[in-house]
Amino acid sequence: MDKLRSTLKQFVRDWSEEGKEEREMSYGPMKEALLSHFSDIPQEERKNFRVLVPGAGLGRLAYDVASLGFACQGNEFSHYMLLASFLILNKTERPNMHTIYPYVHTFSNLPDRSSMLRAVTIPDVMPTLPPGSAFSLVAGDFEEIYNGESDPNEPQAGLWDAILTCFFIDTAKNIVNYLRIIHNILAPGGVWINLGPLLWHWENNNTNDPSVELDLAEVKELARMVGFQIENERTIDATYTTNSNGMLVYTYRTAFWTARKKILS
């Protein structure tokens, strides 16, 4: 039920008019950084550059990147997210086709009853792309798919020109593995664009899974040791699946950076 409630709120964040402001907090700076990195590439040639969005959730960031003209692939593990994104991307005939009530399961921090019972329509846009666009979503675990061992006939090393991680790297059980894979699958000179907190998902888990939790300074130092040159660092305040009419708002002081894969001479 927790995952179900979370998915309903993800609909609001990614595919509603109400979620636009929250999307701009996170997706806006990432898309700007992507366009800046490829500013010398004509728009009609962006289709030749491959962008990966792991932890794509309901697919809006990946869809937006594809809308900019890049060849984009999203990756997601959660069946809840995959089924929900399938509904939006493949079973939608018009904007605002679906009506949901994403806040009816929560009774706390409500200024009035209408804040709990209000409807939200999705999606805010018709999720179609121009003919010839390259856009895909791949289901499965990030480490298993992109570590180069899952499919010997489709090596991932050096395949991606850009990788966008939004609220993603803290889903790692072992952040060392994530950074090694990101570095390995980036093309030489490729860019890794990150935005998110460090809410380590496996900390104090009740399944006895081993987990590595680092602070931000340690994560950045590890990235440098792996082979990244970190640039454009700043802190960006961002919310995540917030009820805009509620009495409680969590604001993350997210870490943003772009990082280039060093070219070894």
N, C-alpha and C positions, 0 to 999 in steps of 0.2 A: 504493500500500500504506500509506503514511503516513496518508492520508485515511481509509482503511478502518479502520486501528487506532484512529484518533482517534474515528471514529463508534461503534465498539464501546464505547469508554470513555464516550462521551457517553450511550449507553444507560444505563450505570450511574449517571451523574450525574443524569440527568433522570427516569428511570423505574424505579429500583429502590429497595428498602427501604434498601440499603446507602448509596445516594446521598443519603438524607434529610438527614443532618447537613451535607453539603456544600451542598445546595440551600438550607438554612436560612441559611447564612452569607451567601449572595448574594440569593436571592429573598425571604427573610424581611423584611429591612429595606425592600426596594422595595415589597412588598405593604403593609407597615405605613404607609409614606409615602403610598401611593395612597389607602388608607382614611382616613388622617388628612386629606388634602386634600379629600376628599369626605365628611367626617364629618357635614356638615349635610344630606346627601342620604339620604332613606329607602332602605333596601335594595331595595325593590320598584321604585324609580325609577332604580337604577343602570344598567339596560338602555338608558337614554336617553343615556348618556355613553360616548363612543367612545375606546378605548384602543388604541394601536399599540405593538407590540413588534418592532422591526426586529432582524435578526440572531437570529431566534427559535430557531435550532438545531433540536432535536427537539420543540420546541413546549410544554415543560412550563410555563414561566413564563406563556406566553400562555393555556394551558389553565387554570392556576390563577387567572388574572385573570378569565377567563370564568366560572369556578366561583364567584367572588365576586359575580357578577351583572352585571358590566360587559359592554358590547358590545366584543369584543376581536378584533383582527386581528394575526396574526403575519406577518412577512415573512422569507424566507430565500432565499439565492442558491445554496447548495451542493446539487448533485443528491444527494450522499450523505445529507445531512441530510433532504432532502425525501422520499427513498425510505424512509428509516428512520422518519420521523414518520408517513408514510402507513401503514406496517406497524402502528405502535402505535395510531394513532387510528382506522383504518378496517378493520383485519384482526385485531382482538383480541376474543375472545369471553369471556374471563374473566381475572381477575388472575393474574399469574405464569404466563401461558400459554406464554411463550417462554423457552428456556434458552440462554444464550450463555456463551462462555468468553473474556472480554475481555482476559485478560492472558497468553495463551499465546504471543504474539509477542514478549514481552520477557523477556530472560534476566538482566538486570542488577538489582541491589539487591533480591534475593529472599532472605528469611530461610530458606525451605524450599521444596521442590518444590510443596507443596500451594498455596502462595501464587500460583503461576503457573497451576496446573491447575484451580483451583476454579471452580465454576459460579456464575452469577448469573442469577436469574429476573427477568423483566420482563413487563408493568409491575406496579408495586406497587399500583396502583388500576385499577379498570375505567374507562377514559377516556370516560365518557358524561356528558352535561350535561342539565339539566332541559329539558323541552319549551319552546320559545320562546327558548332561549338564542341569542345572536348570537356565533358563533365561526368564524373562517376563517383559513386560511393562504394567503398569496399568494407565488408563486414569481417570483423575478427580482431584479435589481439594485436596491438601495434608491434610489440616485440616479435611475435611469431611471424607476422606478415613481412616486416621490413628488415629483419635481421639478415636476409640473404640466404637463409637455410630452408625456408618453407617451400620454395619452388625453384629448383636449380635451373629451370629453363627461362626464368624471368629474374635475372639478378638485379638487385636494387642499388648496388654501389654506384655512386656518382650519377644517379638517374634524375635527381630533382634539382631544379634551379632555385627553388625557394621552398622553405618549410615554415608554416605559420602555426604556432602553438598558443592557443588562447585558453586560459584556465585549464591547462593540460599537464604540465610537467610534474605537478604535485600528485598526479594519479599513479606515479611510479612506485613500485615496491622497492626498486633499486634505481635511483636516479642516474647512477653511473652507466647502466645499460641504455637508458633513454638517450643520454648525451652521446654515447659512442655510436648508437645507431643513427641519430640525426646527423652526426659528423660524417659517417660512412656513406650515407645515401645522398648527401649533398654533392652537387657538382663542384669542381674546383672554382673558387671564387663565388660560390653560391651564398645565399643569404638566409639566415635563420632569424625570424621575427617572433619575439615572445612577449606575451602580456599575461599576467596573472599573479595570484598570491602564492603562498606556500602552505596551503591547507592539506598537509600530507594525509591522503585518503586511507592509508593502511596503518597509521599510527594507532597504537593501542587496540589493534583489531582482535576480535575474539575467536579467530580461526587459527591462531598461532603462526600466521604467515610472517616470515622475516621481512623487516622493513627498514630502509635507511632514510633517516630524516636529517637534512642539513639546513643550516640557516642560509640566508640569501648570499652573504659574502662567500660562504663555502661553495654554493652552487656556481657562482660566477668564477671563482678560482678554479673549480673543477672543469668548467667549460673551457677556460684558457689552457689548462693542462691537456685537455682532449684535442685541442687544436683550433679553437675559435678566437677571433679577434673581436671583442665586444665593443660596440659603438652606440652612440645615441641613447645612453642610459637616462632614464628619468622615472619618476613615480607618478602614476596616473590613478586618480580616485575613480572607482567603478563599483557599481552595484551588480547583483546577480539574482535574477528571478524575484525581484522585489514587487510586492503589492503596492502600487503607487498611491492607493487610497488608504493604506494601512497606517498604524501608529508606530511601527518599528521599521527602521531602514538600516541594514548593515552595509557599510561602505568599506570596500577593500582598498588598501593603499597598494595597488598592484605594481609589480616591477615590470618595466618595459625596456626592451633593448632590441637592437639589431646586431647580428653577429655574422661576420664573414668567415667562411672556411679558408684557413690560411693555405696559400699555395706554396708547397715546399719546393725549394730550388735544388 
